[in-house]
Amino acid sequence: MKILHTADWHIGKVLHKHSLKEELEAFFDFLIETIKSESINVLLVSGDIFDLANPSSKDREIYYNLLSKLSQLGIRTIITGGNHDSINLLNAPKEILNHLLITVVGGAKENPEEELIEIKNDKGETELIIAAVPFLRDKDLRTINSDKKYKDRTEAVREGIKSHYMRLAAICNEKYKDIPAIAMGHLYAKGALTSDSEREIQVGNAAAVESSIFSDTFNYVALGHIHRPQVIGKKEYIRYSGSPIALSFSEKEDNKSFVIVEVKSKGELLPTVITIPKQRELKKIKGSLEEVKSKLEKYKPAYRLPSFVELEVYELDYSSLMISMLEDVIALHNEGNSFKILKHKTFFEHGQNDTSTLFTHGEQIEDVSPIEVFKKRLESEEIDSDTSQKLQEAFLEILETIQTEEV
C-alpha cells in the first residue's frame, strides 16, 4: 500500500495582489500523474485547503474539479481542515463525497474515535488506520481538558493537543492492535522552520508542541501548517510535507515536495520525498539603484511562468528623485512579459528613514500579517521584552478569537 502526504494547498492565495492559480493547477496536474504512475492507494491532505475561510466561487470550482478527478482514480482521499479553512464549508458536501471515497474532517469530533478511519484491502481486511486530526481550535482544546487548570493559556493549548493525540493512540492500541497507524495534524511542532506565509495563531510559536506527543503507536505523522518541507525531532516518520508552491518570497529557495509513504512488511512505513517541478521563480534583487537597474536588464527567467521579483534598494542619502526614478524603472519592466516586480523597499543610510514609521518605502499594509504590524508598533515603543511578549500573546488570543468566529 502507498500513501501520498500533502498539505497547505491554499487555493485562492494571492501574492501581493497576483494570483498563484497557474502554479497550483500545474501542481494538481503533477499530483494526478504521480498518483497514477506510483499506484497510490491513499491521499492525505493535512489542512489549509483554501487560503480564505470564504473562498470565491472560482476557487471552490478548482477544488471540486480536483476532487472529481481524484474520485475517478478510485483511491481513498482523506482531507482535514486547517486554520485557514471553514469547518462548515469543508463539511457541507461530506455525505456526497463519502460515496466517492473522499472523507472530509473539517473540524474536531466530540468523540475522537470518529476521527479514526479504517483503510481496507481488497479482501475487506483493515490494513491501515488514519487518525484524521484537523486543526484543533481553542473551543476544541477547552473541551478536551475542561476538568484541568493551567497556569496560562499557552500551556492549556499544548496540553489539549497532547491529550487529543494520546486519546487516539489509546483507542488504536485497544481496538486496532498490530495494525499500522498514521496520524494527521495541522499544528506547530517545536523546532519547525517557518516562513513568512504561515498565519500566526495559538499564541504564535509559544504554543509549539513537542514531537513526543505523537505516540509510537503512530508509524507516520503527516503534518500540515508549516510551509517548508521538513522532518521534526530528527524522526523520519514525523514530517511536514510543506506547501506545494511558494506562498511568500521567504520561500523562494525552498524545494517544494510531497511525501510518498509505502507500507512494508511487518507494518514498517518507508517515506520517500518527491520534488514538485517548479513553475515560477521568486527572485530578490538588491543593491544601489544603478546596480538594481543593471541586474534587472540582465535577468533572464528560467521557468515557464513569468517570475515575481522583489527589489531592495540601498542608497547613502535620501533623494526624492531617486525614488521617482525607481518607480519609473518598475513601471518600465512591468510592461514586459518575462517577470513582474511585485514588491520593493528603499533604505537610506542618511536622511528620511523615520524610525517611528511602521513601514519602509514601498511596503504596504496588505503585504504584512496582523501580528507583524503589531510587532512593528511594539518596536516603536520603549517596552521591556517580558511585557512585549505578554502583549503579543494577548493580541494573538484576540486575533484567534476573531479568526475562529469568521470560519
NORCORZI-V16033 format. One record per residue. N is the residue number from 1. RES is the residue in three letters. PSI is psi in radians with two decimals (* if undefined). D_LAST is the distance of its C-alpha to the last C-alpha in Angstrom with 1 decimal. Layout:
{{N & RES & PSI & D_LAST} {N & RES & PSI & D_LAST}}
This chain:
{{1 & MET & 2.43 & 35.2} {2 & LYS & 2.36 & 33.1} {3 & ILE & 2.37 & 29.4} {4 & LEU & 2.20 & 27.5} {5 & HIS & 2.09 & 24.7} {6 & THR & 2.99 & 22.4} {7 & ALA & 2.98 & 18.9} {8 & ASP & 0.96 & 16.8} {9 & TRP & -0.66 & 17.5} {10 & HIS & 0.89 & 15.0} {11 & ILE & 2.25 & 15.8} {12 & GLY & -0.03 & 15.8} {13 & LYS & 2.37 & 16.8} {14 & VAL & 2.50 & 19.3} {15 & LEU & 1.86 & 21.9} {16 & HIS & 0.88 & 23.3} {17 & LYS & 0.13 & 22.6} {18 & HIS & 2.27 & 24.1} {19 & SER & 2.55 & 22.3} {20 & LEU & 0.34 & 22.6} {21 & LYS & -0.75 & 22.6} {22 & GLU & -0.73 & 26.2} {23 & GLU & -0.74 & 26.1} {24 & LEU & -0.73 & 23.1} {25 & GLU & -0.59 & 25.0} {26 & ALA & -0.68 & 28.1} {27 & PHE & -0.76 & 26.4} {28 & PHE & -0.67 & 25.3} {29 & ASP & -0.76 & 28.9} {30 & PHE & -0.68 & 30.1} {31 & LEU & -0.83 & 27.8} {32 & ILE & -0.77 & 29.2} {33 & GLU & -0.66 & 32.8} {34 & THR & -0.73 & 32.4} {35 & ILE & -0.71 & 31.2} {36 & LYS & -0.90 & 34.3} {37 & SER & -0.55 & 36.8} {38 & GLU & 0.03 & 35.8} {39 & SER & 0.92 & 35.5} {40 & ILE & 2.40 & 32.1} {41 & ASN & -0.59 & 31.3} {42 & VAL & 2.33 & 27.7} {43 & LEU & 2.21 & 24.8} {44 & LEU & 2.23 & 22.1} {45 & VAL & 1.89 & 19.0} {46 & SER & 1.09 & 17.4} {47 & GLY & 2.89 & 13.8} {48 & ASP & 1.05 & 12.2} {49 & ILE & -0.79 & 13.3} {50 & PHE & 2.81 & 11.6} {51 & ASP & -0.46 & 11.8} {52 & LEU & 2.62 & 9.0} {53 & ALA & -0.49 & 5.5} {54 & ASN & 1.34 & 7.8} {55 & PRO & 2.75 & 11.0} {56 & SER & 2.89 & 14.4} {57 & SER & -0.58 & 16.6} {58 & LYS & -0.67 & 18.9} {59 & ASP & -0.67 & 16.4} {60 & ARG & -0.64 & 15.5} {61 & GLU & -0.72 & 19.3} {62 & ILE & -0.78 & 20.0} {63 & TYR & -0.89 & 17.8} {64 & TYR & -0.56 & 19.5} {65 & ASN & -0.72 & 22.9} {66 & LEU & -0.78 & 22.6} {67 & LEU & -0.64 & 21.8} {68 & SER & -0.75 & 24.8} {69 & LYS & -0.70 & 27.0} {70 & LEU & -0.70 & 26.0} {71 & SER & -0.55 & 26.8} {72 & GLN & -0.31 & 30.2} {73 & LEU & -0.25 & 31.0} {74 & GLY & 0.38 & 30.9} {75 & ILE & 2.80 & 29.1} {76 & ARG & 2.29 & 26.5} {77 & THR & 2.27 & 23.0} {78 & ILE & 2.12 & 20.4} {79 & ILE & 2.24 & 16.9} {80 & THR & 2.68 & 14.4} {81 & GLY & 2.59 & 10.8} {82 & GLY & -3.10 & 10.5} {83 & ASN & -0.36 & 8.7} {84 & HIS & -0.30 & 8.0} {85 & ASP & 2.63 & 6.8} {86 & SER & 2.16 & 4.4} {87 & ILE & -0.82 & 6.5} {88 & ASN & -0.68 & 7.6} {89 & LEU & -0.76 & 8.6} {90 & LEU & -0.71 & 10.5} {91 & ASN & -0.37 & 12.0} {92 & ALA & -0.82 & 13.1} {93 & PRO & 0.30 & 16.3} {94 & LYS & -0.57 & 17.1} {95 & GLU & -0.70 & 20.2} {96 & ILE & -0.77 & 21.7} {97 & LEU & -0.53 & 20.9} {98 & ASN & -0.62 & 22.7} {99 & HIS & -0.27 & 25.8} {100 & LEU & 0.27 & 25.5} {101 & LEU & 0.44 & 25.5} {102 & ILE & 2.06 & 21.8} {103 & THR & 2.23 & 19.8} {104 & VAL & 2.24 & 16.0} {105 & VAL & 1.59 & 14.5} {106 & GLY & -0.63 & 10.7} {107 & GLY & 2.95 & 10.6} {108 & ALA & 2.53 & 13.7} {109 & LYS & 2.58 & 16.2} {110 & GLU & -0.67 & 18.1} {111 & ASN & 1.85 & 21.2} {112 & PRO & -0.49 & 21.1} {113 & GLU & -0.44 & 23.9} {114 & GLU & -0.24 & 21.6} {115 & GLU & -0.15 & 20.2} {116 & LEU & 2.15 & 23.8} {117 & ILE & 2.23 & 24.7} {118 & GLU & 2.28 & 28.4} {119 & ILE & 2.07 & 29.8} {120 & LYS & 2.68 & 33.2} {121 & ASN & -3.05 & 36.1} {122 & ASP & -0.37 & 38.4} {123 & LYS & 0.02 & 40.3} {124 & GLY & 0.18 & 37.3} {125 & GLU & 2.45 & 37.4} {126 & THR & 2.04 & 34.4} {127 & GLU & -0.35 & 34.7} {128 & LEU & 2.56 & 31.5} {129 & ILE & 2.30 & 28.6} {130 & ILE & 2.10 & 25.0} {131 & ALA & 1.65 & 22.8} {132 & ALA & 1.40 & 19.5} {133 & VAL & 2.08 & 17.4} {134 & PRO & -3.05 & 13.8} {135 & PHE & 2.21 & 12.2} {136 & LEU & 1.96 & 13.0} {137 & ARG & 2.93 & 10.7} {138 & ASP & -0.73 & 12.7} {139 & LYS & -0.58 & 12.7} {140 & ASP & -0.73 & 14.0} {141 & LEU & -0.58 & 16.6} {142 & ARG & -0.64 & 17.8} {143 & THR & -0.69 & 18.5} {144 & ILE & -0.81 & 20.4} {145 & ASN & 0.75 & 22.9} {146 & SER & -0.37 & 22.9} {147 & ASP & 0.06 & 26.7} {148 & LYS & 2.70 & 27.2} {149 & LYS & 2.45 & 27.5} {150 & TYR & 2.71 & 26.9} {151 & LYS & -0.47 & 28.3} {152 & ASP & 2.97 & 25.1} {153 & ARG & -0.60 & 21.4} {154 & THR & -0.81 & 21.9} {155 & GLU & -0.67 & 24.3} {156 & ALA & -0.68 & 22.0} {157 & VAL & -0.87 & 19.3} {158 & ARG & -0.81 & 22.0} {159 & GLU & -0.59 & 23.7} {160 & GLY & -0.77 & 20.7} {161 & ILE & -0.78 & 20.0} {162 & LYS & -0.79 & 23.7} {163 & SER & -0.68 & 24.1} {164 & HIS & -0.83 & 21.5} {165 & TYR & -0.59 & 23.5} {166 & MET & -0.70 & 26.8} {167 & ARG & -0.71 & 26.1} {168 & LEU & -0.71 & 25.3} {169 & ALA & -0.70 & 28.5} {170 & ALA & -0.71 & 30.5} {171 & ILE & -0.73 & 29.6} {172 & CYS & -0.76 & 30.5} {173 & ASN & -0.60 & 33.8} {174 & GLU & -0.75 & 34.6} {175 & LYS & -0.49 & 33.7} {176 & TYR & 0.74 & 33.8} {177 & LYS & 2.37 & 36.5} {178 & ASP & 0.12 & 38.0} {179 & ILE & 2.24 & 35.3} {180 & PRO & 2.53 & 33.5} {181 & ALA & 2.48 & 29.8} {182 & ILE & 2.31 & 27.0} {183 & ALA & 2.34 & 23.9} {184 & MET & 2.77 & 20.7} {185 & GLY & 2.64 & 18.4} {186 & HIS & 1.67 & 15.8} {187 & LEU & 3.06 & 17.1} {188 & TYR & 2.00 & 19.7} {189 & ALA & 2.43 & 23.2} {190 & LYS & 2.32 & 26.0} {191 & GLY & -0.12 & 28.2} {192 & ALA & 2.45 & 25.8} {193 & LEU & 2.08 & 26.6} {194 & THR & 2.97 & 23.7} {195 & SER & -3.04 & 23.5} {196 & ASP & -0.12 & 22.1} {197 & SER & -0.06 & 19.1} {198 & GLU & 2.32 & 17.0} {199 & ARG & 2.14 & 14.3} {200 & GLU & 2.18 & 15.9} {201 & ILE & 2.88 & 13.9} {202 & GLN & 0.95 & 15.4} {203 & VAL & 0.70 & 18.4} {204 & GLY & -2.45 & 19.1} {205 & ASN & -0.25 & 22.0} {206 & ALA & -0.50 & 23.3} {207 & ALA & 0.32 & 21.2} {208 & ALA & 2.40 & 22.5} {209 & VAL & 2.66 & 23.7} {210 & GLU & 2.56 & 27.2} {211 & SER & -0.34 & 27.9} {212 & SER & -0.20 & 30.0} {213 & ILE & -0.33 & 27.1} {214 & PHE & 1.89 & 27.3} {215 & SER & 2.68 & 30.3} {216 & ASP & -0.17 & 33.2} {217 & THR & -0.58 & 32.2} {218 & PHE & 2.09 & 29.8} {219 & ASN & -0.35 & 31.9} {220 & TYR & 2.53 & 29.2} {221 & VAL & 2.01 & 25.8} {222 & ALA & 1.76 & 23.5} {223 & LEU & 2.66 & 21.1} {224 & GLY & 3.03 & 18.3} {225 & HIS & -0.68 & 16.6} {226 & ILE & 2.30 & 20.0} {227 & HIS & -0.13 & 21.2} {228 & ARG & 2.21 & 24.9} {229 & PRO & 2.35 & 26.5} {230 & GLN & 2.78 & 28.3} {231 & VAL & 2.50 & 29.8} {232 & ILE & 2.37 & 28.8} {233 & GLY & 0.47 & 31.6} {234 & LYS & 0.43 & 34.3} {235 & LYS & 1.96 & 33.3} {236 & GLU & -0.40 & 33.4} {237 & TYR & -0.03 & 31.3} {238 & ILE & 1.95 & 28.2} {239 & ARG & 2.53 & 26.7} {240 & TYR & 2.24 & 23.9} {241 & SER & -0.49 & 24.3} {242 & GLY & 2.91 & 22.9} {243 & SER & 2.62 & 21.3} {244 & PRO & -0.33 & 23.6} {245 & ILE & 2.80 & 24.1} {246 & ALA & 2.24 & 24.4} {247 & LEU & -0.06 & 21.3} {248 & SER & 2.87 & 23.2} {249 & PHE & -0.40 & 26.9} {250 & SER & -0.24 & 27.0} {251 & GLU & 0.24 & 26.8} {252 & LYS & -0.47 & 29.7} {253 & GLU & -0.07 & 32.1} {254 & ASP & 2.47 & 29.9} {255 & ASN & 1.88 & 31.1} {256 & LYS & 2.59 & 28.0} {257 & SER & 3.00 & 28.3} {258 & PHE & 3.07 & 27.1} {259 & VAL & 2.32 & 28.8} {260 & ILE & 2.18 & 31.0} {261 & VAL & 2.12 & 31.8} {262 & GLU & 2.27 & 34.9} {263 & VAL & 1.98 & 35.8} {264 & LYS & -3.08 & 39.5} {265 & SER & 2.66 & 42.1} {266 & LYS & 0.40 & 41.7} {267 & GLY & 0.11 & 38.0} {268 & GLU & 2.36 & 38.0} {269 & LEU & 2.15 & 35.0} {270 & LEU & 1.98 & 36.0} {271 & PRO & 2.46 & 33.3} {272 & THR & 2.26 & 34.3} {273 & VAL & 2.27 & 32.4} {274 & ILE & 2.11 & 32.4} {275 & THR & 2.37 & 32.3} {276 & ILE & 2.24 & 30.3} {277 & PRO & 2.37 & 32.5} {278 & LYS & 2.41 & 31.8} {279 & GLN & -0.40 & 31.4} {280 & ARG & 2.49 & 31.2} {281 & GLU & 2.39 & 32.5} {282 & LEU & 2.09 & 30.7} {283 & LYS & 2.31 & 33.8} {284 & LYS & 2.26 & 34.5} {285 & ILE & 2.23 & 37.9} {286 & LYS & 2.80 & 39.4} {287 & GLY & -2.94 & 42.7} {288 & SER & 2.98 & 44.8} {289 & LEU & -0.76 & 44.4} {290 & GLU & -0.68 & 47.4} {291 & GLU & -0.71 & 46.2} {292 & VAL & -0.76 & 42.8} {293 & LYS & -0.74 & 44.6} {294 & SER & -0.75 & 46.8} {295 & LYS & -0.66 & 44.1} {296 & LEU & -0.69 & 42.1} {297 & GLU & -0.54 & 45.3} {298 & LYS & -0.24 & 45.9} {299 & TYR & 2.24 & 42.4} {300 & LYS & 1.86 & 42.2} {301 & PRO & 2.57 & 38.9} {302 & ALA & 0.03 & 39.3} {303 & TYR & 3.00 & 36.4} {304 & ARG & -0.74 & 35.7} {305 & LEU & 2.64 & 33.0} {306 & PRO & 2.42 & 33.8} {307 & SER & 2.68 & 33.1} {308 & PHE & 2.27 & 30.7} {309 & VAL & 2.44 & 32.8} {310 & GLU & 2.30 & 32.2} {311 & LEU & 2.43 & 35.3} {312 & GLU & 2.03 & 36.5} {313 & VAL & 2.21 & 39.7} {314 & TYR & 2.15 & 41.9} {315 & GLU & 2.74 & 44.9} {316 & LEU & -0.92 & 47.4} {317 & ASP & 2.46 & 47.6} {318 & TYR & 2.42 & 45.2} {319 & SER & 2.08 & 46.0} {320 & SER & -0.52 & 44.4} {321 & LEU & -0.69 & 46.4} {322 & MET & -0.71 & 44.9} {323 & ILE & -0.73 & 41.4} {324 & SER & -0.70 & 42.5} {325 & MET & -0.68 & 44.2} {326 & LEU & -0.75 & 41.0} {327 & GLU & -0.66 & 39.1} {328 & ASP & -0.70 & 41.9} {329 & VAL & -0.77 & 41.7} {330 & ILE & -0.80 & 38.0} {331 & ALA & -0.70 & 38.5} {332 & LEU & -0.86 & 41.4} {333 & HIS & -0.49 & 39.7} {334 & ASN & -0.10 & 36.5} {335 & GLU & -0.29 & 38.8} {336 & GLY & 3.13 & 39.5} {337 & ASN & -0.14 & 37.7} {338 & SER & -0.44 & 37.9} {339 & PHE & 2.77 & 35.4} {340 & LYS & 2.33 & 33.2} {341 & ILE & 1.93 & 33.0} {342 & LEU & -0.43 & 29.4} {343 & LYS & 2.44 & 29.8} {344 & HIS & 2.57 & 32.9} {345 & LYS & 2.58 & 34.0} {346 & THR & 2.47 & 37.4} {347 & PHE & 2.33 & 39.1} {348 & PHE & 2.31 & 42.4} {349 & GLU & -0.57 & 44.7} {350 & HIS & 2.42 & 46.4} {351 & GLY & -2.50 & 45.3} {352 & GLN & 1.02 & 42.1} {353 & ASN & 1.50 & 39.6} {354 & ASP & 1.96 & 38.3} {355 & THR & -0.24 & 36.8} {356 & SER & -0.17 & 35.0} {357 & THR & 2.33 & 33.0} {358 & LEU & -0.52 & 29.5} {359 & PHE & 2.48 & 29.6} {360 & THR & 2.88 & 32.5} {361 & HIS & 2.27 & 33.9} {362 & GLY & -0.14 & 31.8} {363 & GLU & 2.22 & 28.6} {364 & GLN & 2.72 & 25.9} {365 & ILE & -0.53 & 23.0} {366 & GLU & -0.18 & 20.5} {367 & ASP & -0.20 & 22.2} {368 & VAL & 2.71 & 21.1} {369 & SER & 2.84 & 18.0} {370 & PRO & -0.70 & 17.4} {371 & ILE & -0.57 & 19.1} {372 & GLU & -0.70 & 21.9} {373 & VAL & -0.76 & 22.5} {374 & PHE & -0.72 & 22.6} {375 & LYS & -0.72 & 25.0} {376 & LYS & -0.69 & 27.2} {377 & ARG & -0.70 & 27.5} {378 & LEU & -0.67 & 28.5} {379 & GLU & -0.41 & 31.1} {380 & SER & -0.07 & 32.7} {381 & GLU & 2.77 & 33.5} {382 & GLU & 1.45 & 36.1} {383 & ILE & 2.34 & 33.8} {384 & ASP & 2.77 & 34.9} {385 & SER & -0.65 & 32.8} {386 & ASP & -0.79 & 31.9} {387 & THR & -0.71 & 30.6} {388 & SER & -0.76 & 28.7} {389 & GLN & -0.74 & 27.0} {390 & LYS & -0.68 & 26.1} {391 & LEU & -0.70 & 24.7} {392 & GLN & -0.72 & 22.5} {393 & GLU & -0.71 & 21.2} {394 & ALA & -0.75 & 20.6} {395 & PHE & -0.77 & 18.8} {396 & LEU & -0.59 & 16.5} {397 & GLU & -0.74 & 15.7} {398 & ILE & -0.75 & 14.8} {399 & LEU & -0.76 & 12.8} {400 & GLU & -0.71 & 10.8} {401 & THR & -0.76 & 10.3} {402 & ILE & -0.84 & 9.1} {403 & GLN & -0.63 & 6.7} {404 & THR & -0.71 & 5.4} {405 & GLU & -0.52 & 5.5} {406 & GLU & -0.51 & 3.8} {407 & VAL & * & 0.0}}
